[in-house]
Each structure stands twice: as structure tokens, then as C-alpha cells.
Amino acid sequence: MNLANIRAQFGYLKNNPQEIYFDSSATFLKPLIVSRAEQFYYEHINANPHSFDYQNAYQSNQILSQTRKQVQTFINARSEQEVVFTSGASFGLNQIAFGLRDYLNPGDEIFVSDLEHSSNLVPWLVLAQEKQLVIKEIPLTETFAIDIDQLSKMITPKTKVVSFAVMSNTIGISNDVKKITTAIKQVNVQTLVCVDGAQSVGHQKTDVQAWGVDFFTFSAHKMYGPFGVGVLYGNQNVLETLKPLVFGGGMSESVRVEPLKYQLTPLPVRLEAGTPNIAGIYAFSKALDFINEIRIETIHNHELKLKKYAQTKIKAANLNSELVFYNLENDAPMLLFNLKGVNPQDIASFLAHDYQISVRSGAMCARLTAELGFKISVRVSFGIYNTEKEIDKLVEGLKNIEHFLDHIL
């Protein structure tokens, strides 16, 4: 892997040469092949795909179909009919939750964990209030992974959904999705397994068939793609049961007012009402090309190397005696930490002002982490474009973290 050649493909790095971008868990930088594709679509094609009446309209439909097939291959779905385009993982998770409204009854159980992003928590809580469902917490181990043995003992005939992330956006622990799904199905084969893949899909291999999950969601912008595009995968048998969250153009085959009657189109279009973000979908196809050319395994290994390097440098500088690291020992391509008595935002501002290092601070939309010992923190996260030299500068900044107020006073 030629890292210099890879970095040269990112316009952001060229236009911000002094910045060290360590916020990939929030969103990846976009390679030029992605940003240029979106512009190309508007300047050369610019057609709504809900028509075949002229050449560019036909081309737009081809883009939609070809990108769907790309996604099918990337996540190893059985059929392209199982791939639904959305605006992002949040919409996909809402479509799942509220699409199951008629399937769920008072007293049914929904399992979620304390580490879930708000997008995989709030929809289930709202639905639970509406339908009088029972929300239960997925048990976690001391390392914050899902405790499979304990979870298996908690599953009952009333357990209708277990929803969790492959990788937490805070602690970053990776869950063994296949083992978890197998354990759940062995106790109650009717329990639906919903998986949030937003944080994992751009970092490690996804295989929805091998995992045996019922639903899987993710966002393109967390895998070097554009904003405003996402994917909802569903095993076709259960995807058929989802009631659309949005109704409109493109997803109805026939509509009559008297007598009142309508018929929806087959999957996946029945869950894609309205005009899709086709320019974004075209750019997404280029993001998939980018990842496939490098290979997801290469990306994963590079990020793992960066994490191990960061672990070594942090320990050598004895930073873990001054800073509280929550995930220093795991393999996640991120670091989560605090300095006791200091607001994380002050640390992030210090790193940005004095070292041109962009990191994120706050709750990271994981609203229940206070029960795990922290509510807000600083998060450093890596991508394929990051280097060991950039980690050296981060360590240098953390060595001088006691000066965090200097640029304010």
C-alpha cells in the first residue's frame, strides 16, 4: 500500500495541508473520485431515475441498479432486492422500528445496549411508549462487548427484537455478530436481529449472510462516500413485512379513491418513496470502487497498525497515568479519553488551536454512557489516510495538555 498515493486522492488534505484529521468516526474524508462524481452527475446527467423516456433518464436508472448490485456484493446480500437506499443509517433504523409497528404488541420485548447511538435507541424508546413494549438492556462484559451467555439466558418467547451495533461509536468494541445472532436464534428463532453497521462498514468486512442477521443499516459518508445516502439491508422474508415509513411517488403500482385501494410495488422500491439522491448514489458507487480497489482488509490492517502504534507511544510517554483512556487496549480505530476535571471541549479546542489536530468531543450521541463511568469525552478516530507521524504529533499535544487554557487566556 502506497499511503502517499492514497493521501493524494483526498482533496480535503490538499486544501488543508496543515490539518491532522482525526474525526473519521463522525465522517470520513471523501476521495476526489467521490466528490467529482457527484458534480459530474449534475453537470452531465441530471435525470430523475423514475423514467426511461430519454438517454440520460435511462442512464440514471442504470446507475441506481448497478450501485444496488455493488452494495449487494459488498455486504454479501442474497439479492439486490434486499438492498434499500435511504438517506442514512438513522432513517434505516427508523424504517425498521416503525415499519414493525404492526408486528409488535403490548408486552413484547426489545433489547438494546447502553452503548447504542441515539439512532438505534430513540426510535425503539418512542415505539415502546406508543405500543407499550418492554425495553431491556443487553448485558455487557467488563470490556463492554455484548455478553452472549447472559443475553441468551434473557431471551424469552416475548423477545421480538434485539438491536445492537457491530462497533460502538464510543468505546469502539467490536461485537461478534455471527455468534450473537446464532445464540439468539437458538433460543427464539422468531426474534429479529437488527444491526447498526454505521461504525463498522468502512473499517472491516461485512457479510450479512454469514452473520444471519435480519436487518443491517449503514451510511455512505462513514465509508468514504457522500452525505445523504444510506442503505437498509433486510432478509427478504422479513423485509417484506415492513410497512413503509414514507409513502409517495415511485412505490405505488395502483391507487384508487373509490373504492379506496392501493397496491405497492415490489421490494426494494416499495421502501424508496420519492426521488432518490441519485447524484449521491452515483458518488457512493465511486466510494465502493475506492474501497474495493484498496480492499477492506488493507484498510482494517492499516487502522489496526495505527492503533497499536498509538498504544505504544501513549504508554511510552506515560500519558495513560494522567489521562483516563476508556479503550486504549482494544483494536478499535479510535481513542476515547478524558483529563480529570477538564471539559473535553477545552481539550479538543486546544488540540485544534495549538496543533491543528481535529478531534471530536462530547457525548457522541451515545446518551447512556454515563452509566458506564463517563458522559462526555474526547474521541480521536482514524482512517486510511492517517499516518504514524500524525499520531506522533497527537502524543506531543497530549504531553502539553496542561496548557489547554493558554490560547483562551
C-alpha positions in Angstrom: 0.0 0.0 0.0 1.4 3.4 -1.0 0.0 5.7 1.6 1.3 8.9 -0.1 -0.7 7.9 -3.2 -3.8 7.3 -1.2 -3.5 10.6 0.6 -3.1 12.4 -2.7 -6.6 11.3 -3.7 -8.2 13.4 -0.9 -8.9 17.0 -1.9 -9.5 17.9 1.7 -6.0 17.1 2.6 -4.6 19.1 -0.3 -6.7 22.1 0.7 -6.0 21.8 4.4 -2.3 20.7 4.4 -1.6 21.7 8.0 -4.6 19.9 9.5 -4.5 16.5 11.0 -7.9 15.0 10.6 -8.8 12.6 13.4 -12.6 12.6 13.2 -13.3 9.7 10.8 -15.8 8.1 13.2 -18.0 11.2 12.6 -17.5 11.1 8.9 -14.7 10.0 6.5 -13.0 12.4 4.2 -14.1 11.9 0.6 -11.7 10.9 -2.2 -11.7 13.0 -5.3 -13.4 10.2 -7.3 -16.4 10.6 -5.0 -16.7 14.4 -4.9 -16.1 14.7 -8.6 -18.7 12.0 -9.4 -21.5 14.0 -7.7 -20.6 17.1 -9.6 -20.4 15.1 -12.8 -23.9 13.8 -12.3 -25.4 17.2 -12.0 -23.4 18.6 -14.9 -23.7 15.7 -17.4 -26.7 13.5 -16.4 -29.1 15.3 -14.0 -32.0 13.0 -14.7 -34.6 11.6 -12.3 -34.4 7.8 -12.5 -38.2 7.3 -12.4 -38.3 7.4 -16.3 -36.8 5.7 -19.3 -38.0 8.3 -21.8 -34.6 9.6 -22.9 -31.0 8.5 -22.7 -29.9 10.3 -19.5 -33.0 9.1 -17.7 -32.2 5.5 -18.8 -28.6 6.1 -17.6 -29.8 7.3 -14.2 -31.8 4.0 -13.8 -28.7 2.1 -14.8 -26.7 3.9 -12.1 -29.3 3.1 -9.5 -29.4 -0.6 -10.5 -25.6 -1.0 -10.8 -25.0 0.6 -7.4 -27.5 -1.6 -5.8 -25.7 -4.6 -7.2 -22.4 -3.2 -5.9 -23.8 -2.9 -2.4 -25.3 -6.4 -2.6 -21.8 -7.8 -3.4 -20.1 -5.6 -0.8 -22.2 -6.8 2.1 -22.9 -10.2 0.6 -26.7 -10.0 0.4 -28.5 -12.8 -1.3 -30.3 -10.5 -3.7 -30.3 -6.9 -4.8 -33.9 -6.8 -3.8 -32.7 -6.9 -0.2 -30.8 -3.5 -0.7 -32.9 -0.4 0.0 -31.4 3.0 -0.5 -32.1 5.5 2.3 -30.8 8.9 3.4 -28.6 7.3 6.0 -28.4 4.8 8.9 -30.7 6.9 11.1 -33.5 6.7 8.5 -32.9 3.0 8.1 -33.2 2.3 11.8 -36.4 4.4 12.0 -37.8 2.5 9.0 -37.1 -0.8 10.8 -38.5 0.2 14.1 -41.7 1.9 12.9 -42.1 -0.5 10.0 -42.5 -3.2 12.6 -45.3 -1.3 14.4 -48.0 -3.7 13.3 -45.8 -6.7 14.2 -45.3 -5.7 17.8 -47.8 -6.0 20.6 -48.0 -4.7 24.2 -45.6 -6.6 26.5 -43.2 -7.6 23.6 -39.6 -7.1 24.5 -37.0 -5.0 22.6 -33.3 -5.4 23.6 -30.8 -2.6 23.2 -27.5 -1.8 24.9 -26.2 1.1 26.9 -23.6 1.9 24.2 -26.1 2.4 21.3 -26.1 5.6 19.2 -29.3 7.6 19.7 -30.4 6.5 16.2 -30.5 2.9 17.5 -32.1 3.8 20.8 -34.6 6.7 20.5 -36.8 5.0 17.8 -37.2 1.9 19.9 -38.0 4.0 23.0 -40.6 6.1 21.2 -42.1 2.9 19.7 -42.1 1.3 23.2 -44.1 4.2 24.6 -46.6 4.1 21.7 -47.1 0.3 21.8 -46.4 -0.4 25.5 -43.4 -2.5 24.7 -40.8 -3.6 27.3 -37.2 -2.2 26.7 -34.5 -4.4 28.2 -30.8 -3.8 28.4 -28.4 -6.1 26.5 -25.8 -7.2 29.2 -22.2 -6.2 28.6 -18.9 -7.8 29.6 -16.2 -5.9 31.5 -14.7 -4.9 28.2 -18.1 -3.6 27.1 -18.7 -6.3 24.5 -22.1 -8.0 24.4 -22.2 -10.8 26.9 -23.5 -13.5 24.7 -24.1 -16.1 27.5 -26.0 -13.7 29.7 -28.1 -12.4 26.7 -29.0 -16.0 25.8 -30.5 -16.5 29.2 -32.6 -13.4 29.0 -34.2 -14.2 25.6 -37.9 -15.2 26.0 -40.8 -16.0 23.7 -41.8 -12.4 24.1 -38.4 -11.1 22.7 -39.2 -9.7 19.3 -36.2 -7.6 18.5 -32.5 -7.4 19.6 -30.8 -4.3 18.1 -27.1 -3.5 18.5 -24.1 -2.0 16.8 -21.3 -4.1 15.3 -18.9 -1.4 16.6 -19.7 1.2 19.3 -19.0 4.8 18.2 -17.5 5.5 21.7 -15.7 2.5 23.2 -15.3 1.0 19.8 -15.6 -2.6 20.9 -16.4 -4.9 18.0 -19.1 -7.5 18.6 -19.1 -11.0 17.1 -22.3 -10.6 15.2 -22.4 -14.2 13.9 -22.1 -15.6 17.4 -24.6 -13.2 18.9 -27.2 -13.9 16.2 -26.7 -17.7 16.4 -27.1 -17.6 20.2 -30.3 -15.5 19.9 -31.9 -17.7 17.2 -31.1 -20.9 19.1 -33.3 -19.6 21.9 -36.0 -17.9 19.9 -35.8 -18.3 16.1 -38.5 -15.7 15.7 -36.5 -12.9 17.4 -35.4 -10.3 14.8 -31.8 -9.2 14.9 -31.2 -5.6 13.8 -27.6 -4.5 13.4 -26.3 -0.9 13.2 -23.3 -1.1 10.9 -22.5 2.6 10.6 -19.3 2.4 12.5 -18.0 -0.9 11.2 -18.8 -0.9 7.5 -15.9 1.3 6.4 -13.4 -0.5 8.7 -14.0 -4.2 8.4 -15.6 -6.9 6.3 -19.4 -7.2 6.3 -21.2 -10.4 5.5 -24.9 -10.3 6.3 -25.4 -13.9 5.1 -22.7 -15.4 7.2 -23.9 -13.3 10.2 -27.5 -14.4 9.7 -28.9 -11.0 10.7 -32.4 -9.9 9.7 -31.6 -6.2 9.2 -28.4 -4.2 8.7 -28.1 -0.4 8.2 -25.3 2.0 7.4 -24.4 5.4 5.9 -22.3 6.1 2.9 -20.5 9.0 4.5 -18.9 6.7 7.0 -17.3 4.7 4.2 -15.6 7.5 2.2 -18.9 8.3 0.4 -21.2 11.3 0.2 -23.6 12.6 2.8 -27.3 11.9 2.4 -27.1 8.3 1.2 -27.5 5.1 3.2 -28.5 1.5 2.9 -31.1 -0.6 4.7 -30.5 -4.3 4.2 -33.2 -6.8 5.1 -33.5 -10.5 4.7 -36.2 -10.6 2.0 -38.6 -12.6 4.1 -38.7 -10.1 6.9 -38.1 -7.0 4.7 -41.5 -7.9 3.1 -43.2 -7.4 6.4 -42.0 -3.8 6.9 -44.6 -1.1 6.5 -43.1 1.8 4.6 -42.2 4.8 6.7 -42.8 7.2 3.8 -45.4 7.0 1.0 -45.2 8.7 -2.3 -44.0 8.6 -5.9 -42.3 5.5 -7.4 -43.5 3.0 -4.8 -47.2 2.6 -5.7 -48.4 0.5 -8.6 -52.0 1.5 -8.5 -54.1 3.9 -6.5 -57.9 4.3 -6.4 -60.0 6.6 -4.2 -63.4 4.9 -4.8 -63.3 2.1 -3.7 -60.3 3.0 -1.6 -57.5 0.8 -2.7 -53.7 1.0 -3.4 -51.0 -1.5 -4.3 -47.3 -1.1 -3.5 -44.5 -2.0 -5.9 -42.3 -5.0 -5.0 -39.1 -4.7 -3.0 -36.9 -2.7 -2.8 -38.7 0.2 -4.5 -41.8 0.0 -2.1 -39.5 1.3 0.6 -38.0 4.1 -1.5 -40.7 6.6 -1.9 -39.9 9.8 -3.8 -36.9 10.9 -5.9 -33.7 9.2 -4.6 -30.5 11.1 -4.0 -29.3 9.8 -7.3 -26.3 12.1 -7.6 -25.2 10.9 -4.1 -25.8 7.3 -5.1 -23.6 7.7 -8.1 -20.9 9.2 -5.9 -21.5 6.3 -3.4 -20.7 3.8 -6.2 -17.3 5.5 -6.6 -16.7 5.2 -2.9 -17.3 1.5 -3.2 -14.9 1.4 -6.1 -12.3 3.2 -3.9 -12.7 0.7 -1.0 -12.7 -2.3 -3.3 -9.5 -1.1 -5.1 -7.7 -0.7 -1.8 -9.5 -3.7 -0.2 -11.3 -3.5 3.1 -8.8 -5.9 4.7 -6.0 -3.5 3.8 -7.9 -0.6 5.4 -8.6 -2.7 8.5 -4.9 -3.7 8.8 -3.7 -0.1 8.4 -6.0 1.2 11.1 -5.0 -1.7 13.4 -1.4 -0.8 12.9 -2.2 2.9 13.7 -4.0 1.8 16.9 -1.1 -0.4 18.0 1.4 2.5 17.3 -0.8 4.9 19.3 -0.9 2.4 22.2 2.9 2.1 22.2 3.5 5.9 22.0 1.0 6.7 24.7 2.4 4.2 27.1 6.0 5.3 26.4 5.0 8.9 27.2 3.2 7.7 30.3 0.1 9.5 29.2 -2.2 6.8 30.5 -1.2 7.8 34.0 -2.5 11.4 33.5 -5.3 10.8 31.0 -8.2 8.4 31.5 -8.4 6.2 28.4 -11.5 4.1 28.0 -10.5 1.9 25.1 -6.7 2.0 24.8 -6.4 -1.8 24.9 -8.9 -2.8 22.2 -8.4 -2.8 18.5 -10.9 -0.1 17.5 -9.5 2.6 15.2 -10.3 5.2 17.8 -9.1 6.6 21.2 -11.6 7.8 23.8 -10.2 9.7 26.8 -10.6 12.4 29.4 -8.4 14.6 31.6 -9.9 14.6 35.0 -11.5 17.9 35.9 -11.3 19.3 32.4 -14.1 19.7 29.9 -13.4 17.6 26.8 -14.3 20.5 24.6 -11.4 22.5 26.1 -9.1 19.7 25.2 -10.4 19.5 21.6 -10.1 23.2 21.2 -6.5 23.2 22.5 -5.5 20.4 20.1 -7.2 22.3 17.2 -5.7 25.7 18.0 -2.2 24.7 19.0 -1.6 21.6 16.9 -4.1 21.8 14.1 -5.5 18.4 15.1 -9.2 17.9 14.5 -10.9 15.6 17.1 -14.4 15.4 18.5 -15.7 16.0 22.0 -19.0 15.4 23.7 -21.4 12.5 24.2 -21.0 11.3 20.5 -24.8 10.7 20.5 -24.4 7.7 22.9 -26.7 9.0 25.6 -26.4 6.2 28.1 -22.7 6.0 28.6 -22.9 7.9 31.9 -23.8 4.6 33.5 -20.5 3.2 32.3 -18.4 5.8 34.1 -18.3 8.7 31.6 -20.9 11.0 30.0 -18.7 13.1 27.7 -15.2 12.6 26.4 -12.6 13.3 23.6 -12.6 11.0 20.6 -9.7 10.5 18.2 -10.5 8.3 15.2 -8.5 7.1 12.3 -9.0 6.5 8.5 -6.9 5.0 5.7 -5.3 8.5 5.1 -3.8 8.8 8.6 -0.1 8.3 9.4 2.1 7.4 12.3 3.7 10.8 12.0 0.3 12.4 12.8 0.0 10.2 15.9 3.4 11.5 17.0 2.0 15.0 16.8 -1.1 14.0 18.8 1.1 12.5 21.5 3.2 15.7 21.6 0.0 17.7 22.1 -1.2 15.4 24.8 2.1 15.8 26.6 1.4 19.5 26.8 -2.2 19.2 27.6 -1.9 21.1 30.9 -1.6 24.3 28.7 -5.1 23.8 27.3 -6.1 27.2 28.7 -3.2 29.2 27.2 -4.9 30.0 23.9 -8.0 31.2 25.8 -6.5 33.4 28.5 
